[in-house]
Amino acid sequence: MAFPVYSTRLLSGHDLGAFSHSIVVPAGFVWVIRDIDVYYGADTGPSEWECDLIDQDAIVVGILNAQINPSSAGASQWRGRQCIEAGCTMRVETVGGTWYWTISGYQLTLP
């Protein structure tokens, strides 16, 4: 029997300066990241936004790294399919600047 699948916002935020956000995929689920949208508001100084996956063996895999010219606003996007297993961590880090970001996809129940 087929079940409907709906997109959901997995993680989002608005950061000023240097921040780190982490979230662990709950037991019994797998996440499929489909979209990452990042917007940078014009600011001064170095600025960088990064999204990583950290598996259960503490291996870090980068998904998106956005480095935007600090003198002008800009945006970065990622589209695809990246599976994150239960117990793994998704981490977002920002350095400098003003960032707005959203990560969306599917939260699927394991059989």
C-alpha positions as CSV (number, residue, x, y, z in Angstrom):
1,M,0.0,0.0,0.0
2,A,1.4,3.4,-1.0
3,F,1.6,6.2,1.5
4,P,1.7,9.9,0.7
5,V,5.1,11.7,1.2
6,Y,5.2,15.4,2.2
7,S,8.0,17.8,2.4
8,T,8.9,19.4,5.7
9,R,11.3,22.0,7.0
10,L,14.1,20.1,8.7
11,L,16.1,23.0,10.0
12,S,16.1,26.8,9.5
13,G,17.6,29.8,11.1
14,H,18.7,33.4,11.0
15,D,22.3,34.1,12.3
16,L,24.3,37.1,13.0
17,G,28.0,36.4,13.3
18,A,29.4,33.0,14.2
19,F,26.9,30.3,15.2
20,S,26.6,26.5,15.1
21,H,23.4,24.5,15.0
22,S,23.1,20.7,15.2
23,I,20.2,18.3,15.1
24,V,20.3,14.5,15.3
25,V,17.9,12.4,13.1
26,P,15.5,10.7,15.6
27,A,15.5,6.9,16.0
28,G,13.1,5.2,13.6
29,F,13.5,7.8,10.8
30,V,15.6,8.7,7.8
31,W,15.8,12.2,6.5
32,V,16.1,13.0,2.8
33,I,17.4,16.5,2.2
34,R,16.0,17.9,-1.0
35,D,16.6,21.7,-0.8
36,I,19.0,24.1,0.9
37,D,18.4,27.8,0.5
38,V,20.8,30.4,1.9
39,Y,20.6,34.1,1.7
40,Y,23.3,36.5,2.8
41,G,22.5,40.1,3.7
42,A,25.2,42.6,2.8
43,D,27.7,43.1,5.6
44,T,31.4,43.6,6.1
45,G,34.2,41.2,6.9
46,P,34.6,37.5,6.1
47,S,31.5,35.4,5.8
48,E,30.8,31.8,5.3
49,W,27.9,29.3,5.7
50,E,28.4,25.6,5.8
51,C,26.1,22.5,6.1
52,D,27.7,19.2,7.1
53,L,26.5,15.7,7.8
54,I,28.2,13.8,10.6
55,D,27.7,10.0,10.6
56,Q,27.7,7.7,13.6
57,D,31.5,7.2,13.2
58,A,32.1,11.0,13.5
59,I,33.0,11.3,9.8
60,V,32.1,14.8,8.5
61,V,30.7,15.1,4.9
62,G,30.1,18.6,3.6
63,I,27.0,19.2,1.6
64,L,27.1,23.0,0.9
65,N,29.6,25.7,1.6
66,A,28.6,29.2,0.7
67,Q,31.2,32.0,0.6
68,I,29.7,35.2,-0.5
69,N,31.3,38.6,-1.2
70,P,30.9,40.6,2.0
71,S,30.2,43.8,0.2
72,S,27.0,42.7,-1.5
73,A,24.0,40.6,-0.7
74,G,23.7,37.2,-2.4
75,A,22.1,33.7,-2.3
76,S,23.2,30.1,-2.7
77,Q,21.0,27.1,-3.3
78,W,21.5,23.3,-3.4
79,R,19.1,20.8,-4.9
80,G,19.4,17.1,-4.7
81,R,18.8,14.0,-2.5
82,Q,21.0,13.3,0.5
83,C,19.9,10.6,2.9
84,I,20.7,10.9,6.6
85,E,20.2,7.9,8.8
86,A,18.8,7.8,12.3
87,G,21.4,8.8,14.9
88,C,23.4,10.9,12.4
89,T,23.8,14.7,12.8
90,M,23.2,17.6,10.5
91,R,25.2,20.6,11.4
92,V,25.1,24.2,10.1
93,E,27.8,26.7,10.9
94,T,28.1,30.4,10.1
95,V,31.0,32.7,10.3
96,G,30.4,36.5,10.2
97,G,27.6,38.3,8.4
98,T,23.9,38.0,8.5
99,W,22.5,34.7,7.2
100,Y,19.0,33.4,6.5
101,W,18.7,29.7,5.7
102,T,16.3,26.8,5.3
103,I,16.8,23.1,4.8
104,S,13.8,21.1,3.7
105,G,13.1,17.5,2.6
106,Y,11.4,14.4,3.8
107,Q,11.2,12.7,7.2
108,L,10.5,9.1,6.4
109,T,9.6,6.3,8.9
110,L,11.8,3.3,8.7
111,P,10.1,0.0,8.0
